[in-house]
Amino acid sequence: MVDLNTKQKLLIELLVKNINNVVSFETLEFNIWQDEEVSRSSLRTLVYSIRKLLPNFPLKTYSKKGYYIQQI
């Protein structure tokens, strides 16, 4: 079993709710950090941490748009 932090869980939840649809960087940042000022690198770091913890998780990047989960 893998322990995920709150932001990791929230990112996965948002992507699962929108499976096979790209969720924009802006939408993810707004929903995860809400009113906090964050840089794009914060989102990339969060995605990196999920990919490291869950190497077989189908988290995909849509260049310059956002992220999505590809249904297997």
C-alpha positions in Angstrom: 0.0 0.0 0.0 1.2 3.5 -0.9 0.6 6.5 1.3 -0.2 9.6 -0.7 -0.4 13.1 0.7 -3.5 15.3 0.4 -2.3 17.1 -2.7 -1.4 13.8 -4.5 -4.8 12.4 -3.6 -6.6 15.5 -4.9 -4.7 15.5 -8.2 -5.6 11.8 -8.8 -9.2 12.4 -7.8 -9.5 15.3 -10.3 -8.0 13.2 -13.1 -10.1 10.2 -12.3 -13.3 12.3 -12.4 -12.2 13.4 -15.9 -10.8 10.1 -17.2 -9.6 10.3 -20.8 -10.1 14.1 -20.8 -7.3 16.6 -20.5 -7.5 18.7 -17.3 -5.7 22.0 -17.8 -2.7 23.1 -15.8 -4.8 26.1 -14.6 -7.7 23.9 -13.5 -5.5 21.6 -11.5 -3.6 24.4 -9.9 -6.8 26.2 -8.9 -8.4 23.1 -7.4 -5.3 21.8 -5.6 -3.8 25.0 -4.2 -7.0 27.2 -4.4 -6.0 30.8 -3.5 -2.3 30.1 -3.0 0.2 31.5 -5.4 2.1 28.6 -7.0 4.4 28.1 -9.9 4.0 25.6 -12.7 7.0 23.7 -11.3 4.9 22.9 -8.1 2.4 21.0 -10.3 5.2 19.3 -12.2 6.8 18.3 -8.9 3.5 16.9 -7.7 3.1 14.8 -10.8 6.7 13.6 -10.6 6.1 12.4 -7.0 3.0 10.5 -8.1 4.8 8.9 -11.0 7.6 7.9 -8.7 5.2 6.3 -6.1 2.9 4.7 -8.7 5.1 3.9 -11.7 2.3 1.9 -13.4 -0.4 4.6 -12.9 -1.5 5.8 -16.4 -0.9 9.5 -15.8 -0.2 11.2 -19.1 0.9 14.7 -20.1 -0.8 16.6 -22.9 1.9 19.0 -24.1 1.4 22.6 -23.0 -2.3 21.8 -22.0 -2.5 19.6 -19.0 -2.6 16.1 -17.7 -5.0 13.2 -18.1 -5.5 9.5 -17.1 -5.6 7.2 -20.0 -8.1 4.4 -19.4 -6.5 1.0 -19.8 
